[in-house]
Amino acid sequence: MEAAAAAWLVPGTVAVALAALVLFALRVPPQVALKYSQKYGSEKVRVLPLVKNRGKGGAVRMGVLSSRGRKILMADADGATRFEDVEKVEKGLESLQPWPDQMAIACGSRAHLEKDSVAQRSYFRTLLMYGFHFLVWFLCVKEIRDTQCGFKLLTREAASRTFSTLHIERWAFDVELLYIAQRCKIPIAEVAVKWTEIEGSKLVPFWSWLQMGRDLLFIRLRYLTGAWQLGMRKTD
């Protein structure tokens, strides 16, 4: 398995590709990433400079489309999910065999932890969470309970098909990714993974959820009206 990595932040932030395993989104100065590349070689660590802030989705898209593996694993760099769970999502991917046109996706899921998370969240945050889940189900993706878990394993063909079509470049990009997969009839498995709450989230609850809700409407309406097409769009 091989993957690439991407960073989505300010100009000068770099994307570091770890060929051995996984897609990381990192906040590191360019010189730090370049030192790792020089130390381990560009075959194991690749540096993908971002000229401007592309949002998380834009940066992950860049990393995925630059990857060279037959299977591509996306994982958040904060360590909220454990890398030993890659075996679980890989089994989930294999369970979808035979893959149509070699395309399949396995999504890590925190849905089994929902009751515990509700107990730990404020009423307002819980209300926002349920509201977002309802909009995702109503407008875009009905088959997957947890679209936002950053732990996803894709075959190379599925990654190319979905990320080449992707338009959303911020936090709701996962929803568009799975919406595209659903429309293209790419089989998707949802696999329970361990997850730990990590302090320092960049999401500001109300405004971030409002922006994500707007993006969900964009996804549904723009594909419905033909403003966005399922054919692969030009890569920047």
HELIX and SHEET records of a PDB file:
HELIX    1   1 PRO A   30  TYR A   40  1                                  11    
HELIX    2   2 GLY A   55  LEU A   65  1                                  11    
HELIX    3   3 PHE A   83  ASP A   85  5                                   3    
HELIX    4   4 VAL A   86  GLU A   94  1                                   9    
HELIX    5   5 PRO A  100  GLN A  102  5                                   3    
HELIX    6   6 ALA A  111  LEU A  113  5                                   3    
HELIX    7   7 GLU A  114  GLN A  120  1                                   7    
HELIX    8   8 TYR A  123  LEU A  135  1                                  13    
HELIX    9   9 VAL A  136  CYS A  140  3                                   5    
HELIX   10  10 ARG A  156  PHE A  163  1                                   8    
HELIX   11  11 PHE A  173  ARG A  183  1                                  11    
HELIX   12  12 PRO A  205  THR A  225  1                                  21    
SHEET    1   A 2 VAL A  14  LEU A  18  0                                        
SHEET    2   A 2 VAL A  45  PRO A  49 -1                                        
SHEET    1   B 4 LYS A  71  MET A  74  0                                        
SHEET    2   B 4 LYS A 152  THR A 155 -1                                        
SHEET    3   B 4 ILE A 105  SER A 109 -1                                        
SHEET    4   B 4 ILE A 188  ALA A 192  1                                        
END                                                                             
